[in-house]
Amino acid sequence: MADNSSIAGGFALRQPSYRLIIVQILVIIFLCINMLLIGTFFKTESFHTSARYLLFAVMLLSDNSFLLIVSDILVVLTALRVVMEVWLCIIVFFVVLLYNMVTPITLTVMTLERYVAICMPLRHAELCSTRNTVHCILIIHGISSIPCIVILSVFFASASASVYKQNMICSVEIFILYPWHNHLRSAVSQFFFLIMCIVIVFSYYKLMKVAKAASGENKKSTLRGLTTVLLHAFQLLLCLIQLWCPFIEAAALQIDINLFFIVRYSNYVVFVLASRCLSPLIYGLRDETFFLALKKFYRS
């Protein structure tokens, strides 16, 4: 995940005349869809006290307001070869990397919320209260900042003071001064995703046990919970694929520079733009309560 910020921040468009236009069209479409989902949340008061929908809104805002917008600005600046001082790039990089991590961690917490709702129903109201959810959102952002802090701390310790005043195209590659920096970045990312995968598998296993023992309406509710966890697993899989994108791009670079730019462009469109929009849209449409609120908001 951390590695994928190289796509958001450092990918170049060799032929901006058509690739940049395609990206801007997709960004506008995806922003409109996400804004529709966000508007539905804010217009429906009952969602404001539900842990499930509060976390969903955090994921939407992370993808929409920060990652899509900021990463698209970086894509435009890179395509136009606009440079900025390194200290400013550090701030932008921190925001992109932070909210690149917020989404998968929020997905993991949403999975745990479904686990509590189905496997511990008597404690759900207590554990998933509005107050606890707000605290959880703050913790999510704190945990998401750890990879940023690690990567930037290593950079600060290795870079000379003159580097911060240099003008460069803003890309995560400028923070990789030595090969071991890249290895450290990959190790941190893979550690986070290992923990997330363990949580997803654990929750699915527990829900499977409850589903086998349940009957009637309880069984239907549990099966819906299983489907939700599977959807979270699919969304997390897209994030895992993003983690491997830089390795694929590096292999493409060894073959041909033009192939490298094509692969990086494709990765950005499919695994950054499309995945950040389509997954929340599918999640919102399959939730009956949210879907009804979405139709009401759209008609109004």
C-alpha positions as CSV (number, residue, x, y, z in Angstrom):
1,M,0.0,0.0,0.0
2,A,2.7,2.4,0.9
3,D,4.5,1.4,-2.2
4,N,1.5,2.3,-4.3
5,S,1.9,6.0,-3.5
6,S,4.6,5.9,-6.1
7,I,1.8,5.4,-8.6
8,A,-0.2,8.3,-7.2
9,G,2.7,10.6,-6.8
10,G,5.4,9.5,-9.3
11,F,3.8,8.1,-12.4
12,A,4.5,9.9,-15.6
13,L,2.4,10.3,-18.6
14,R,4.5,10.1,-21.7
15,Q,1.6,11.2,-23.9
16,P,-0.4,13.6,-21.7
17,S,-2.5,14.7,-24.7
18,Y,-4.8,11.7,-24.3
19,R,-3.8,9.8,-21.2
20,L,-4.1,12.8,-19.0
21,I,-7.6,13.6,-20.5
22,I,-8.7,10.0,-19.8
23,V,-7.5,10.2,-16.2
24,Q,-9.3,13.5,-15.7
25,I,-12.6,12.2,-17.1
26,L,-12.4,9.1,-14.8
27,V,-11.6,11.2,-11.8
28,I,-14.6,13.5,-12.4
29,I,-16.9,10.5,-12.8
30,F,-15.6,8.8,-9.7
31,L,-15.7,12.0,-7.7
32,C,-19.4,12.5,-8.7
33,I,-20.3,8.9,-7.6
34,N,-18.4,9.2,-4.3
35,M,-20.0,12.6,-3.7
36,L,-23.4,11.1,-4.2
37,L,-22.6,8.4,-1.6
38,I,-21.2,11.0,0.8
39,G,-24.2,13.3,0.3
40,T,-26.5,10.3,1.1
41,F,-24.6,9.7,4.4
42,F,-24.8,13.4,5.6
43,K,-28.5,13.8,4.6
44,T,-29.5,10.7,6.6
45,E,-29.4,11.4,10.3
46,S,-29.8,7.8,11.4
47,F,-26.4,7.0,9.8
48,H,-24.7,9.6,12.0
49,T,-25.0,7.3,15.1
50,S,-24.3,4.0,13.4
51,A,-20.7,2.7,13.7
52,R,-21.1,0.8,10.4
53,Y,-22.0,3.9,8.4
54,L,-19.6,6.2,10.2
55,L,-16.8,4.0,9.2
56,F,-18.1,3.7,5.7
57,A,-18.2,7.6,5.5
58,V,-14.6,7.7,6.7
59,M,-13.6,5.4,3.9
60,L,-15.5,7.5,1.3
61,L,-13.9,10.7,2.6
62,S,-10.5,9.2,2.6
63,D,-10.8,7.9,-1.0
64,N,-12.7,10.9,-2.3
65,S,-11.6,14.1,-0.7
66,F,-8.0,13.3,-0.1
67,L,-6.6,10.4,-2.1
68,L,-8.4,10.9,-5.4
69,I,-8.1,14.7,-5.4
70,V,-4.5,15.0,-4.1
71,S,-3.2,12.0,-6.2
72,D,-4.9,13.5,-9.3
73,I,-3.2,16.9,-8.7
74,L,0.2,15.1,-8.5
75,V,-0.6,13.2,-11.7
76,V,-1.3,16.5,-13.5
77,L,1.8,18.1,-12.1
78,T,3.9,15.2,-13.1
79,A,2.5,15.1,-16.6
80,L,3.2,18.8,-17.0
81,R,6.7,18.3,-15.5
82,V,6.0,20.9,-12.8
83,V,8.6,20.8,-10.0
84,M,8.3,21.7,-6.4
85,E,10.7,22.0,-3.4
86,V,11.3,18.8,-1.6
87,W,9.9,20.1,1.7
88,L,6.6,20.8,0.1
89,C,6.6,17.4,-1.6
90,I,7.1,15.8,1.9
91,I,3.8,17.4,3.1
92,V,1.9,16.1,0.0
93,F,3.5,12.7,0.3
94,F,2.5,12.4,3.9
95,V,-1.2,13.2,3.1
96,V,-1.3,10.7,0.2
97,L,0.4,7.9,2.1
98,L,-1.7,8.5,5.2
99,Y,-5.0,8.2,3.4
100,N,-3.7,5.4,1.3
101,M,-3.5,3.4,4.5
102,V,-6.7,4.7,6.1
103,T,-8.9,2.8,3.7
104,P,-7.6,-0.8,4.2
105,I,-7.4,-0.2,8.0
106,T,-11.0,1.1,8.0
107,L,-12.1,-1.9,6.0
108,T,-10.5,-4.2,8.7
109,V,-12.3,-2.3,11.5
110,M,-15.6,-2.6,9.6
111,T,-15.0,-6.3,9.4
112,L,-14.5,-6.4,13.2
113,E,-17.7,-4.4,13.6
114,R,-19.7,-7.1,11.7
115,Y,-18.0,-9.7,13.8
116,V,-19.1,-8.0,17.0
117,A,-22.7,-7.4,15.6
118,I,-23.2,-11.1,14.8
119,C,-21.0,-13.0,17.2
120,M,-21.4,-10.7,20.2
121,P,-24.9,-9.0,19.7
122,L,-25.5,-8.2,23.3
123,R,-22.3,-6.1,23.5
124,H,-22.6,-4.5,20.1
125,A,-24.4,-1.4,21.3
126,E,-21.7,-0.9,24.0
127,L,-18.6,-1.6,22.0
128,C,-19.8,0.2,18.8
129,S,-21.3,3.3,20.4
130,T,-20.9,6.6,18.6
131,R,-18.3,7.7,21.2
132,N,-16.2,4.6,20.7
133,T,-16.5,4.8,17.0
134,V,-15.1,8.4,17.0
135,H,-12.2,7.2,19.2
136,C,-11.7,4.3,16.8
137,I,-11.5,6.7,13.8
138,L,-8.8,8.7,15.6
139,I,-6.9,5.4,16.3
140,I,-7.2,4.4,12.6
141,H,-5.6,7.7,11.6
142,G,-2.9,7.2,14.2
143,I,-2.0,3.7,13.0
144,S,-2.2,4.8,9.4
145,S,0.5,7.5,10.1
146,I,3.0,4.9,11.2
147,P,4.3,3.9,7.7
148,C,4.6,7.7,6.9
149,I,6.6,8.3,10.0
150,V,8.9,5.4,9.4
151,I,9.6,6.3,5.7
152,L,10.1,10.0,6.4
153,S,12.2,9.4,9.5
154,V,14.6,7.3,7.5
155,F,14.7,9.9,4.8
156,F,15.3,12.7,7.4
157,A,18.2,10.7,8.9
158,S,19.8,10.1,5.5
159,A,19.3,13.3,3.6
160,S,21.5,16.4,3.7
161,A,20.0,19.8,4.6
162,S,20.5,21.0,1.1
163,V,18.1,18.4,-0.3
164,Y,15.0,20.1,1.1
165,K,15.5,23.3,-1.0
166,Q,16.0,21.4,-4.3
167,N,13.2,21.5,-6.9
168,M,12.0,18.1,-8.1
169,I,9.0,16.4,-9.6
170,C,7.2,15.1,-6.6
171,S,7.4,11.3,-6.4
172,V,7.9,8.8,-3.7
173,E,11.1,7.7,-5.5
174,I,12.9,10.9,-4.3
175,F,12.6,9.6,-0.7
176,I,14.4,6.3,-1.6
177,L,18.0,7.3,-1.2
178,Y,19.4,3.7,-0.7
179,P,18.1,0.3,-1.7
180,W,17.4,-0.7,1.9
181,H,15.0,2.2,2.2
182,N,12.8,0.5,-0.4
183,H,13.1,-2.9,1.4
184,L,12.1,-1.2,4.7
185,R,9.1,0.4,3.0
186,S,8.0,-2.9,1.6
187,A,8.5,-4.7,4.9
188,V,6.3,-2.2,6.8
189,S,3.5,-2.4,4.2
190,Q,3.5,-6.2,4.1
191,F,3.5,-6.4,7.9
192,F,0.3,-4.2,8.0
193,F,-1.4,-6.3,5.4
194,L,-0.5,-9.5,7.1
195,I,-2.3,-8.3,10.3
196,M,-5.3,-7.2,8.2
197,C,-5.5,-10.6,6.4
198,I,-5.4,-12.4,9.8
199,V,-8.3,-10.2,11.1
200,I,-10.3,-10.9,7.9
201,V,-9.8,-14.7,8.1
202,F,-10.5,-14.8,11.8
203,S,-13.7,-12.9,11.4
204,Y,-14.9,-15.0,8.5
205,Y,-14.1,-18.2,10.4
206,K,-16.0,-17.1,13.5
207,L,-19.0,-16.0,11.3
208,M,-19.0,-19.4,9.6
209,K,-19.3,-21.2,12.9
210,V,-22.2,-18.9,13.9
211,A,-23.9,-19.5,10.5
212,K,-23.8,-23.2,10.9
213,A,-25.4,-23.1,14.3
214,A,-28.0,-20.4,13.4
215,S,-31.4,-20.9,12.0
216,G,-34.3,-18.8,10.5
217,E,-33.8,-15.1,10.5
218,N,-30.6,-15.4,12.5
219,K,-29.1,-17.5,9.7
220,K,-30.1,-15.0,7.1
221,S,-28.5,-12.2,9.1
222,T,-25.3,-14.2,9.6
223,L,-25.1,-15.1,5.9
224,R,-25.4,-11.4,5.1
225,G,-22.6,-10.7,7.5
226,L,-20.5,-13.4,5.7
227,T,-21.1,-11.8,2.4
228,T,-20.1,-8.4,3.8
229,V,-16.8,-9.9,5.2
230,L,-16.1,-11.4,1.7
231,L,-16.7,-8.0,0.1
232,H,-14.2,-6.5,2.6
233,A,-11.8,-9.2,1.7
234,F,-12.2,-8.4,-2.0
235,Q,-11.6,-4.7,-1.3
236,L,-8.5,-5.6,0.8
237,L,-7.3,-7.8,-2.1
238,L,-7.3,-4.8,-4.4
239,C,-5.2,-3.0,-1.8
240,L,-2.8,-6.0,-1.7
241,I,-2.5,-5.9,-5.5
242,Q,-1.6,-2.2,-5.2
243,L,1.2,-3.3,-2.9
244,W,2.7,-5.4,-5.6
245,C,2.3,-2.8,-8.4
246,P,5.8,-1.3,-7.8
247,F,7.4,-4.7,-8.2
248,I,5.6,-5.3,-11.5
249,E,6.6,-1.8,-12.6
250,A,10.2,-2.4,-11.7
251,A,10.2,-5.6,-13.8
252,A,8.6,-3.7,-16.7
253,L,11.3,-1.0,-16.4
254,Q,14.0,-3.6,-16.9
255,I,12.3,-4.6,-20.2
256,D,11.4,-1.3,-21.8
257,I,10.8,2.2,-20.6
258,N,7.7,2.6,-22.7
259,L,6.3,-0.6,-21.3
260,F,7.0,0.8,-17.8
261,F,4.9,3.9,-18.4
262,I,2.1,1.9,-19.9
263,V,2.1,-0.5,-16.9
264,R,2.2,2.4,-14.4
265,Y,-0.6,4.2,-16.1
266,S,-2.7,1.1,-16.1
267,N,-2.0,0.4,-12.5
268,Y,-3.1,3.9,-11.5
269,V,-6.3,3.8,-13.5
270,V,-7.3,0.2,-12.4
271,F,-6.0,-0.1,-8.8
272,V,-6.1,3.6,-7.6
273,L,-9.0,5.2,-9.5
274,A,-11.4,2.4,-10.3
275,S,-10.9,0.4,-7.1
276,R,-11.4,3.4,-4.9
277,C,-14.7,4.2,-6.4
278,L,-16.3,0.9,-7.5
279,S,-15.8,-1.0,-4.2
280,P,-17.6,1.6,-2.1
281,L,-20.3,1.9,-4.7
282,I,-21.0,-1.9,-4.7
283,Y,-20.9,-1.8,-0.9
284,G,-23.4,1.0,-0.7
285,L,-25.8,-0.5,-3.3
286,R,-25.9,-4.0,-1.6
287,D,-26.8,-2.4,1.7
288,E,-30.6,-2.2,1.7
289,T,-30.9,0.7,4.2
290,F,-28.2,2.7,2.4
291,F,-29.6,1.9,-1.0
292,L,-33.1,3.2,0.0
293,A,-31.5,6.4,1.4
294,L,-29.4,6.8,-1.8
295,K,-32.5,6.6,-4.0
296,K,-34.3,9.2,-1.8
297,F,-31.3,11.5,-1.9
298,Y,-31.0,11.1,-5.7
299,R,-34.7,11.9,-6.3
300,S,-34.5,15.0,-4.1
